[in-house]
Amino acid sequence: MFMKDAELIESVAAHRVFAVVRARSAETALRAAEAAIVGGIKLVEVALATPGSFRVISDLRHRYGDRVCVGAGSVTNHDQMDRAIKGGAQFISMPHTSATLVEDCRRSLVPPVIGALTPTEVATAWAMGVPIVTLFPASSMGGPEYVAAITSRLSDIRLAVAGGVGSENIVDYFNAGAFAISVGGRLFTSGDLKNENYAAIAERARGIIRLAGVV
């Protein structure tokens, strides 16, 4: 059941794209996540702002097993982390850096993916021994140029990029040194979710993984 850091790193290195699903209902989130999976995405992060998010995590885990890596996103406290892990979450993603939550993840044998923004925050997060640090929100700081500035000086850090990532800048982010990207609203558009256009989500996912160089 439990995923080791090395296993998460290997999976992210191979698949490169986290699909971050956030929706107004559990059913919509589940169907949208499945559409992204049909499109070839193997890393799914269920944002806890979604009603019924813990059930979505559990359903995805039961349906796809180890064929897809499923985690909880925007985790900010121990109760959320505990419920997500009980639902089968294979990793815990936080928008911030919390030493307490990292320790809780370690005790629960689930890899933490933690958020940071400035060079000092990124270096501090990495020093906690986590497998991946997420730069969030990257777009607010200048996008690929900011990522390139960070990675040119902190080159040993496995940096995922989140916030404003879409087809128009994916290649630039990887060229700037990103280890992975997290795509949310540019994959699961509000129009497609509202109109239940899951075929469009699957097709967009195919395009995104092509741009990410996923074979």
Sequence and secondary structure as in RCSB ss.txt:
>XXXX:A:sequence
MFMKDAELIESVAAHRVFAVVRARSAETALRAAEAAIVGGIKLVEVALATPGSFRVISDLRHRYGDRVCVGAGSV
TNHDQMDRAIKGGAQFISMPHTSATLVEDCRRSLVPPVIGALTPTEVATAWAMGVPIVTLFPASSMGGPEYVAAI
TSRLSDIRLAVAGGVGSENIVDYFNAGAFAISVGGRLFTSGDLKNENYAAIAERARGIIRLAGVV
>XXXX:A:secstr
    HHHHHHHHHHH EEEEE  SSHHHHHHHHHHHHHTT  EEEEETTSTTHHHHHHHHHHHHGGGSEEEEES 
 SHHHHHHHHHTT S EE SS  HHHHHHHHHHT  EEEEE SHHHHHHHHTTT SEEEETTGGGGTTHHHHHHH
HHHSTTS EEEESS  TTTHHHHHHTT SEEEE TTTS HHHHHHT HHHHHHHHHHHHHHTT  
